[in-house]
Amino acid sequence: MNRTYEERHIPVLLNEVLDLLVWKPDGVYVDCTVGEGGHTRAIAERIGAYGGRVIGIDVDSEVLEIAERNLESYPNVQLFKFSYTELPVLLNLLQVNKVDGILLDLGVSTYQLKAEGRGFSFNQDEPLDMRMDLESELTAYQVVNTYPEEKLADIIYRYGEEHFARRIARSIVQSRPIHTTKELVEAIRRALPYKEIRSRKRHFATKTFQAIRIEVNRELDNISRFLQFAPDCLNPGGRIAVISFHSLEDRLVKTAFKTDKRLRPLVDFIQPSNLEISENPRARSAKLRVAERV
């Protein structure tokens, strides 16, 4: 790995996850999005003395290397490069019938945002990539430079909830070829009224970048698939905890937890405290939902 960055990832809603997810001290838990290992480490520490076990997976091989270093002193943790959409396959390979808790943190890791060359952030000038799985074929470059204008506009509107989606898509098409994140930001800037740029609380490119990232990684499709099979991976009383960061993700989780007869919601939702947000501003939009297998 030749990419470097200095800022360490801070796990979101850590205490709340531990209190609601870890109900059986000697249980088997799965962290489906290990990232740099913050949640995984905390779960492993809580259950280690009781013989509990944590299975950690992540689709991002570079992030997984960081997690392996951070968690090398925890013998009750096993890490694997797998997508959370393949969880039943992995459990079958490990000869694990059911587990007692599953965590899915849908946020982009600090490494992905800060390390050079990943193309997730509009704050750095990098090649357009945005792949969480570096082995997947579709990149942000392909989405930006090959999708028809109408399809691009639909993605930006649907996944970014961006009201200026058609203007942005038109500007992107007119600016092709777009090679870097900075060039994409400039194409978005040209599409928006000056007053709109000034009035937004968040960076004016946030919604478009979010939409392209979701398309590249098929994020909403993957969440939907996961929510269909995840309850069947749990022992009775087992729990699923999902941390989402925007309304599209949260809507899928909320609906599944309330309508799936295999599950019973334990809480409506939990958001970070003002103290946590002050210490970790990226936590501000997080929502935690937890449900129990009946």
GUNUTOR-340431 format. One record per residue (C-alpha): residue in three letters; x, y, z; residue number from 1. Coordinates in steps of 0.25 Angstrom, whole numbers, plus 5000, padded with zeros to 4 digits. Example, Ala and Ser with C-alpha at 12.3 -4.5 7.8 and 13.67 -1.06 7.14 Angstrom:
<rs>
('ala' (5049 4982 5031) 1),
('ser' (5055 4996 5029) 2),
</rs>
This chain:
<rs>
('met' (5000 5000 5000) 1),
('asn' (5006 5013 4996) 2),
('arg' (4995 5023 5000) 3),
('thr' (4997 5030 5013) 4),
('tyr' (4989 5039 5022) 5),
('glu' (4990 5045 5036) 6),
('glu' (4976 5046 5042) 7),
('arg' (4971 5033 5049) 8),
('his' (4956 5029 5047) 9),
('ile' (4947 5031 5059) 10),
('pro' (4936 5020 5061) 11),
('val' (4922 5027 5061) 12),
('leu' (4912 5024 5072) 13),
('leu' (4922 5014 5078) 14),
('asn' (4916 5013 5092) 15),
('glu' (4902 5012 5087) 16),
('val' (4906 5001 5077) 17),
('leu' (4913 4993 5089) 18),
('asp' (4901 4995 5098) 19),
('leu' (4890 4991 5088) 20),
('leu' (4898 4980 5079) 21),
('val' (4906 4973 5089) 22),
('trp' (4896 4965 5097) 23),
('lys' (4903 4951 5098) 24),
('pro' (4917 4952 5104) 25),
('asp' (4921 4939 5098) 26),
('gly' (4914 4941 5085) 27),
('val' (4919 4942 5071) 28),
('tyr' (4918 4956 5064) 29),
('val' (4920 4961 5050) 30),
('asp' (4925 4974 5047) 31),
('cys' (4921 4975 5032) 32),
('thr' (4929 4988 5029) 33),
('val' (4942 4987 5038) 34),
('gly' (4948 5000 5032) 35),
('glu' (4960 5003 5041) 36),
('gly' (4955 4994 5052) 37),
('gly' (4949 5003 5062) 38),
('his' (4936 4997 5065) 39),
('thr' (4942 4983 5063) 40),
('arg' (4953 4986 5074) 41),
('ala' (4942 4991 5084) 42),
('ile' (4934 4978 5082) 43),
('ala' (4946 4969 5083) 44),
('glu' (4950 4976 5096) 45),
('arg' (4936 4974 5102) 46),
('ile' (4934 4960 5099) 47),
('gly' (4949 4955 5099) 48),
('ala' (4949 4950 5114) 49),
('tyr' (4936 4942 5111) 50),
('gly' (4941 4934 5099) 51),
('gly' (4933 4943 5089) 52),
('arg' (4938 4944 5075) 53),
('val' (4937 4955 5064) 54),
('ile' (4937 4953 5049) 55),
('gly' (4941 4965 5042) 56),
('ile' (4939 4967 5027) 57),
('asp' (4942 4979 5017) 58),
('val' (4942 4980 5002) 59),
('asp' (4953 4990 5002) 60),
('ser' (4966 4983 5002) 61),
('glu' (4974 4995 5006) 62),
('val' (4966 4998 5018) 63),
('leu' (4966 4984 5022) 64),
('glu' (4981 4984 5023) 65),
('ile' (4980 4996 5033) 66),
('ala' (4970 4988 5041) 67),
('glu' (4979 4976 5041) 68),
('arg' (4990 4984 5047) 69),
('asn' (4981 4991 5057) 70),
('leu' (4975 4978 5062) 71),
('glu' (4987 4968 5061) 72),
('ser' (4987 4967 5076) 73),
('tyr' (4973 4962 5077) 74),
('pro' (4973 4947 5075) 75),
('asn' (4957 4947 5076) 76),
('val' (4956 4955 5063) 77),
('gln' (4957 4948 5049) 78),
('leu' (4957 4958 5037) 79),
('phe' (4953 4954 5022) 80),
('lys' (4952 4962 5009) 81),
('phe' (4937 4960 5006) 82),
('ser' (4926 4969 5003) 83),
('tyr' (4914 4969 5013) 84),
('thr' (4905 4964 5002) 85),
('glu' (4913 4951 5002) 86),
('leu' (4912 4949 5017) 87),
('pro' (4904 4936 5016) 88),
('val' (4915 4930 5007) 89),
('leu' (4926 4934 5017) 90),
('leu' (4918 4928 5029) 91),
('asn' (4916 4915 5021) 92),
('leu' (4931 4915 5018) 93),
('leu' (4934 4917 5033) 94),
('gln' (4924 4906 5037) 95),
('val' (4917 4917 5045) 96),
('asn' (4902 4914 5045) 97),
('lys' (4897 4926 5052) 98),
('val' (4902 4938 5059) 99),
('asp' (4898 4947 5070) 100),
('gly' (4900 4961 5065) 101),
('ile' (4903 4968 5052) 102),
('leu' (4908 4982 5050) 103),
('leu' (4907 4990 5037) 104),
('asp' (4913 5004 5037) 105),
('leu' (4910 5010 5024) 106),
('gly' (4919 5022 5025) 107),
('val' (4932 5025 5016) 108),
('ser' (4944 5022 5024) 109),
('thr' (4954 5033 5028) 110),
('tyr' (4965 5026 5020) 111),
('gln' (4956 5026 5007) 112),
('leu' (4953 5041 5009) 113),
('lys' (4967 5045 5012) 114),
('ala' (4977 5035 5006) 115),
('glu' (4983 5039 4992) 116),
('gly' (4977 5034 4979) 117),
('arg' (4963 5029 4984) 118),
('gly' (4955 5040 4978) 119),
('phe' (4944 5041 4989) 120),
('ser' (4946 5055 4993) 121),
('phe' (4944 5068 4986) 122),
('asn' (4954 5074 4995) 123),
('gln' (4966 5068 4988) 124),
('asp' (4970 5068 4973) 125),
('glu' (4970 5053 4969) 126),
('pro' (4966 5043 4958) 127),
('leu' (4952 5040 4958) 128),
('asp' (4950 5026 4964) 129),
('met' (4941 5025 4977) 130),
('arg' (4942 5010 4977) 131),
('met' (4941 5003 4991) 132),
('asp' (4945 4990 4984) 133),
('leu' (4957 4993 4976) 134),
('glu' (4955 4980 4968) 135),
('ser' (4941 4985 4963) 136),
('glu' (4940 4990 4948) 137),
('leu' (4932 5002 4949) 138),
('thr' (4938 5015 4953) 139),
('ala' (4934 5029 4955) 140),
('tyr' (4941 5033 4943) 141),
('gln' (4932 5024 4934) 142),
('val' (4920 5029 4941) 143),
('val' (4924 5043 4939) 144),
('asn' (4929 5042 4924) 145),
('thr' (4920 5031 4918) 146),
('tyr' (4906 5031 4924) 147),
('pro' (4896 5039 4915) 148),
('glu' (4892 5052 4921) 149),
('glu' (4878 5048 4925) 150),
('lys' (4883 5035 4932) 151),
('leu' (4893 5044 4939) 152),
('ala' (4883 5054 4943) 153),
('asp' (4874 5043 4949) 154),
('ile' (4885 5038 4957) 155),
('ile' (4889 5051 4963) 156),
('tyr' (4874 5054 4966) 157),
('arg' (4871 5041 4972) 158),
('tyr' (4883 5037 4979) 159),
('gly' (4888 5051 4983) 160),
('glu' (4874 5058 4985) 161),
('glu' (4880 5069 4977) 162),
('his' (4869 5079 4971) 163),
('phe' (4879 5084 4961) 164),
('ala' (4882 5070 4955) 165),
('arg' (4878 5073 4941) 166),
('arg' (4887 5086 4940) 167),
('ile' (4898 5079 4947) 168),
('ala' (4897 5067 4937) 169),
('arg' (4897 5076 4925) 170),
('ser' (4909 5084 4930) 171),
('ile' (4917 5070 4933) 172),
('val' (4914 5065 4919) 173),
('gln' (4918 5079 4913) 174),
('ser' (4931 5078 4921) 175),
('arg' (4935 5064 4916) 176),
('pro' (4945 5058 4917) 177),
('ile' (4946 5060 4932) 178),
('his' (4958 5053 4938) 179),
('thr' (4959 5058 4953) 180),
('thr' (4951 5062 4965) 181),
('lys' (4955 5076 4963) 182),
('glu' (4950 5077 4949) 183),
('leu' (4937 5070 4953) 184),
('val' (4935 5081 4964) 185),
('glu' (4937 5092 4954) 186),
('ala' (4926 5086 4945) 187),
('ile' (4917 5085 4957) 188),
('arg' (4920 5100 4961) 189),
('arg' (4917 5105 4946) 190),
('ala' (4903 5098 4947) 191),
('leu' (4899 5105 4960) 192),
('pro' (4894 5119 4962) 193),
('tyr' (4903 5127 4971) 194),
('lys' (4893 5130 4982) 195),
('glu' (4891 5115 4983) 196),
('ile' (4906 5112 4985) 197),
('arg' (4906 5123 4995) 198),
('ser' (4894 5118 5003) 199),
('arg' (4897 5104 5004) 200),
('lys' (4901 5099 5018) 201),
('arg' (4910 5088 5012) 202),
('his' (4919 5088 5000) 203),
('phe' (4911 5090 4987) 204),
('ala' (4917 5077 4981) 205),
('thr' (4914 5068 4993) 206),
('lys' (4901 5063 4987) 207),
('thr' (4906 5060 4973) 208),
('phe' (4918 5053 4979) 209),
('gln' (4909 5045 4988) 210),
('ala' (4901 5041 4976) 211),
('ile' (4912 5037 4968) 212),
('arg' (4919 5029 4979) 213),
('ile' (4906 5021 4982) 214),
('glu' (4904 5018 4967) 215),
('val' (4919 5013 4966) 216),
('asn' (4917 5004 4978) 217),
('arg' (4903 5000 4976) 218),
('glu' (4901 5004 4990) 219),
('leu' (4886 5004 4991) 220),
('asp' (4884 4991 4984) 221),
('asn' (4894 4985 4993) 222),
('ile' (4887 4990 5006) 223),
('ser' (4874 4984 5000) 224),
('arg' (4880 4971 4998) 225),
('phe' (4886 4970 5011) 226),
('leu' (4873 4974 5019) 227),
('gln' (4866 4962 5012) 228),
('phe' (4876 4951 5016) 229),
('ala' (4882 4957 5029) 230),
('pro' (4871 4953 5039) 231),
('asp' (4873 4938 5035) 232),
('cys' (4888 4939 5039) 233),
('leu' (4884 4942 5053) 234),
('asn' (4881 4933 5065) 235),
('pro' (4868 4936 5072) 236),
('gly' (4870 4948 5080) 237),
('gly' (4882 4952 5071) 238),
('arg' (4883 4967 5067) 239),
('ile' (4885 4975 5055) 240),
('ala' (4891 4989 5056) 241),
('val' (4892 4999 5044) 242),
('ile' (4898 5012 5044) 243),
('ser' (4893 5021 5032) 244),
('phe' (4898 5034 5028) 245),
('his' (4887 5039 5018) 246),
('ser' (4872 5038 5017) 247),
('leu' (4872 5028 5005) 248),
('glu' (4880 5018 5013) 249),
('asp' (4872 5021 5026) 250),
('arg' (4859 5019 5019) 251),
('leu' (4862 5005 5014) 252),
('val' (4867 5001 5028) 253),
('lys' (4855 5007 5035) 254),
('thr' (4845 5001 5026) 255),
('ala' (4851 4987 5027) 256),
('phe' (4852 4987 5042) 257),
('lys' (4838 4992 5043) 258),
('thr' (4832 4982 5033) 259),
('asp' (4840 4970 5034) 260),
('lys' (4833 4960 5043) 261),
('arg' (4846 4953 5046) 262),
('leu' (4851 4966 5053) 263),
('arg' (4847 4974 5065) 264),
('pro' (4852 4988 5066) 265),
('leu' (4859 4991 5079) 266),
('val' (4859 5006 5077) 267),
('asp' (4854 5016 5068) 268),
('phe' (4867 5022 5064) 269),
('ile' (4879 5028 5072) 270),
('gln' (4887 5040 5067) 271),
('pro' (4901 5045 5072) 272),
('ser' (4901 5055 5084) 273),
('asn' (4905 5069 5083) 274),
('leu' (4918 5065 5090) 275),
('glu' (4921 5054 5080) 276),
('ile' (4918 5063 5068) 277),
('ser' (4928 5074 5074) 278),
('glu' (4939 5063 5075) 279),
('asn' (4935 5057 5061) 280),
('pro' (4928 5066 5052) 281),
('arg' (4926 5054 5042) 282),
('ala' (4917 5048 5051) 283),
('arg' (4906 5059 5050) 284),
('ser' (4897 5052 5040) 285),
('ala' (4898 5038 5046) 286),
('lys' (4886 5030 5050) 287),
('leu' (4887 5016 5058) 288),
('arg' (4875 5006 5057) 289),
('val' (4876 4993 5064) 290),
('ala' (4866 4981 5062) 291),
('glu' (4865 4968 5069) 292),
('arg' (4863 4954 5063) 293),
('val' (4849 4949 5068) 294),
</rs>
